[in-house]
Amino acid sequence: MDLRPLGHIGPQVPCVGLGTWRRFDLPRPQEYLARQIVELALENGVRVFDTAPVYGRAEEVLSRALSAHRDRAYVATKIWAGERHTGRRQFERQLHLFQGRVDLLQLHHLIGWRTHAEWMQQERERGTIGQLGLTYWRDRAFGGGTASELEEAMRTGVFDVIQIPLNPVERDMEERILPLAKELGIGVMVMRPFAEGSLLSSSRRAVPPKETGCATASEALLRWGLSDARVAVTVPATLDLGHLIANTAAGSAPLLDEEQRAAIAALYR
């Protein structure tokens, strides 16, 4: 799989990771599904695993699935708290779950980013956090911040990575945020490559034009996002073994040119 730098001082990571939203919130008897997908992901070159405390049981389920493989994984999780003490409590739990280190700690939807930045920088200096990040979906989503606040936070020099939506129907980040990330050397992780599955629904699923070289809609959408040179990694969530194999294969495929990307985007207008 294609390796890309996650920011100008970040590690080289495979360009397709694994998300856990709505997939890893599993009861104990079904946790074997997470173990299966994590082991297959690692076998297929995945290194980045993205989760959050607000995803139900996903953090703890992921931690157990990775327990024997922690040194092979780049764990990205999040703080979901407005108050400092709540954020610190979430982080202490994450250190326990992920064997004393979080590779990327993100402030989810920018909530409390001014409150948490100081202690997170201290933890990065101690080595308990590898990189600091921010996530943004849309203005005020889940009580979070705005795109203008995201720009402000990016310019502080504190944050190494942003996680943002990017797909043919969610392209707002192309205008200001992606150019700024490139200017500042901030790594870009893509959420929602399939618009939370809506672009793969029976009513919207499209057959990619032959000239794109893509066999399926999911391949076309992943390669569409990864063909933006500013993107380091995309993190589609799945528990389906076949989907995982197909997703990682997209990370090894040639980049699309602008005409091919435009042909794919046109399918979703």
N, C-alpha and C positions, 0 to 999 in steps of 0.2 A: 504494500500500500504506500501511496505517496506520503512522504514525511515533510512537515512544514513547521517553521518556527512559530511558537505561540508567544508573539511579541518579540521585541528586539533583544531582550535579555532572557527570554523564556526557553524552555526545552524544545527540541524537535519532537513533534508528536504525529502519529498517523492521522490522516485527514478525516477519517470516519470514526466516531466514538459511539458510545451507547448511553442513551438517556434512560431514566427510570420513571418519569412522570406517568401515572396511571397504569403502570405495568408491574412495578415491584412492591406495590402495597398489597402484599400477599399474606394470608394466614399461614401459620407454621406448617400445616400439612401440605401446602403448595409451594413452599420455598425451594423445593427441588427444581422447579421451573426456572428460578433465578440462577441457581447453580449451573444448570445446563446451559443457559444462554451466556453466562459469563465465561464458562470454560470454552465454549465454542468461539466466543468473541476473541478471547486471548489467542486461541489457535489460529484465528484468521487475521491477526495483527492489530486488533483493537487495543488501545492503551488507555484512552480517556473515558472515564465513567462519570456521569453527571447526575447528581441527586440533590435532595434538599430536605430539611426537617418538616416542611409543610406538605411533603408528599406521603403522608400517612406513615406506614412502616418501611418505606423504601430505603431510608438510610441504614437501618439495622439489617434489613434483608440483604442489601448490597454488601455490607460489612462482613456478614457471614459467608456470602458467596465468594468474597475475595480473601477470606482468612488465610488460605494457603498460598495465595498469589499476590500478596500486597506489594511485594517489591517489583512486580511487573505492571502495576496499575498506576495511572495518574488520576487521583480522586479529586473531583471538583464537587464541592457542596456549597451550601449557602447559609447565611444568617438571615432570619426572618423575624426581626424584632426592632421596635422603635427605641426601646430602653437598653442602656448599656449592660445592666446586670442580666437581663434576659438573653442578650446576645452572647455574653460571656458564658452563661450557663449552657447555651446551645453548643458553643465551641468546645467546652470541656467534655461534653458528651461525645462530640465528633472525634476528639482526640482519643477517647476510650474506644470508640468503634473502629477507628482506622489506624490503630497501632501507633499512636503518638504523633501523627503528622497528617495534615491536610495539604494536598499539593496546590489546590486553588480554592481559596475561600472568597465567595462572592456575596455582595450585598444585594439581596433579592428585590428587584423592582426599585432599587435605590433607597429603600426604606431605611432611615436612620444612618445614611452614609456619613454625614458630618459627625454624628455621635460615635460611630464605631471606628472611624479611620485611625485614630491615634493608637488604640490598643491593638488593632490588627497590624499596624506597622511594627509595633513592638514585638509581636509574636512572629512576624516575618523575620525580623532581625535575630530572634532566638532560634529560628529554624523550625519551628512547629508549623509554620505556614510557608509554602513555597512561593506562591504568587497571590496577589489581591485582585479581585475583579468586581464587576458590576453587571447586573442583568437589567434589561429593559424590554418590555413588550410594546406598550403604548401608553400614552399620557394617562396618569392616575390609575393605571390598572392595579387592582387589589389594594388601593390606597397608597400606591407608590408615587414616584416622581414623574417628571416630564422629560422630553427630549432635550430641552434647554438645560435642565439640571444635569442630565447625563453629560452634555458638553462641558458644563462647568466642572463636574467631578473629574472628567478625563483630563482637563487642563491643569489639575492640581499636581500632577506628577506622582500621585500616590498609587494609582491603579495600573496594573499590568495587562489586564484582559477585560474585554466586554463580551457579554453574551446577548445577542440581538436576533430578532426574526428576520429571515430573508428567504423569500420564495416569490414566484411570479405575481402573486396578488398582494404581497406585503413588501413593498420596495421603498418605503419612506427613508430607510437608513442609508440608501445610496446617495442621497443628496448632500447631507452634511456629516453624518456620523462616520460612515466608512472612509471618506477622505480625511477626516480628522484623525481617525485611528491610524491611518497610514502615515500621516504627518508626524504623529507623536510616537510611533513605534509600538502601539498597543495591539496586542493579539486579539483576534476576532473569532469567537465561537458562535456558530449558528444554531439557534433554536427554531422549531417549527418549520423544518424544510418542506413538510407536506401540509402546512397550515393546520396542524393538529389532526391530520388525516382527512380533512375535508377535500383536498385536491385528489385524493384517491377514492373518494366515494363513487358509487355507481353512476351518480348523476353528473359528476365532473371529471371522472377518469378519462383521459384522452390518449389516443394512440400517437406516439411521437412520430414526427415526420421522418421518413426513411433517411434523409440526408443528415440527420443528427447522429445516426449510428446507435441510437438508444432503442432497446427492445421493449422496455416497459415504461409506464408513467413514473414509477418510483425511481428508476435509474435516471430518467431524464431530469427529474426534479433535483435529485442529489447532485448530478453532474452540473446542472445549471448553477446551483449555488457554489459548488467547489471550483467552478471555472472563473469565478471572481478572484483575482489574485490576492485580494486583501483578506480573504477568508483562510483561517488556519485549519479549522475543524468543524464538522457538523455532528450533531448528537441526536439522531433519530432514536426514538424509544420503541422497543419491541421485545416480545417474549417468543416470537415465532422464529424457529431455527432457520427456516428457508428464507425469511425476510432478512435475517441477519447476514446470511451468506451473500444474498443479492446486494445488500447495502455496502458491505465491505468490498465487493467486486467493483462497485461504482467508484470507490476510492483508488482503484488501480487503473481505471480507464483514462484515455487521453482527455485533455481539456477540450471543451467546446470553444469554437471561435464565436465572434460576435453575431454572425449570421445564424449559426445554429442556436445560440441562446435566444435570439429574437424569435426564431421559429417556434421554440418551446413556449416562450412567454405569450406568444400570440394565441396559443391554444386556450388560455385562461382569461382572455379579455371578455 
